[in-house]
Amino acid sequence: MAIAVGPDLTFSDTVRERSGEDIHGCFYCQKCTIGCPTAYVMDYKPAQLLRLIQMGQKDRVLGSSAIWLCVGCETCGTRCPNRIRLAPVMDTLRHMALEEKYVPEPAVYALHRSFLDSIRLWGRVHELSLIMEHKARCLLAEPPLFFRGLISDLMMGGDLILKGKISFLPERIKRLGEVKRLYEEATRFRRAQDAPLQPEVER
């Protein structure tokens, strides 16, 4: 017999506190969804995700692919009449998902990791190296996901190269060291959170 799991009434408050964004201020105008460049591949659109958070649907939110497909472009926050920025909300949800052992879809998580690595290396996304790393991660996944969507990727990639939309050589931004310092600080913070609590020494 299936057991219905009710909403987590503390979930929305936790997300609001950790992200610093007023989740309860969303009145579902959907401007964030309309402007989002990756909404078309999300299982829940940005506005739907906010509503699920408000309703305490923790399992559905932390188990969704949408939180891993956000690219942090800030279009949502720019369009929102209540100035709710989804980028820090998505960052918070990703951290919570990993902390609570929600397993992301392997191909989607591989794309997320490749995107972050591209920013760390170049200060911006270099599409060609991102795609190559993503395919390498998919090849090493269990089971291998290398051939999933390979033909469509090659066709689209060929069109973009012919139109000059993908450069073969990456361009580094100025002051790249500041980006790398942010990554180092984030890594130290994450390790400090993951470190087991040390037992108190008996006096």
MOPEVEN-V636353 format. One record per run of one state. SS is the DSSP state (h for helix, s for strand, l for the rest). FROM is the first residue (numbers start at 0). LEN is the number of residues. If there is no record, write none. Layout:
# MOPEVEN-V636353
ss = [SS & SS]
from = [FROM & FROM]
len = [LEN & LEN]
This chain:
# MOPEVEN-V636353
ss = [l & h & l & h & l & h & l & h & l & h & l & h & l & h & l & h & l & h & l & h & l & h & l & h & l & h & l]
from = [0 & 10 & 19 & 22 & 25 & 30 & 35 & 38 & 41 & 45 & 54 & 57 & 62 & 65 & 69 & 74 & 79 & 85 & 99 & 105 & 122 & 126 & 140 & 149 & 162 & 175 & 194]
len = [10 & 9 & 3 & 3 & 5 & 5 & 3 & 3 & 4 & 9 & 3 & 5 & 3 & 4 & 5 & 5 & 6 & 14 & 6 & 17 & 4 & 14 & 9 & 13 & 13 & 19 & 9]
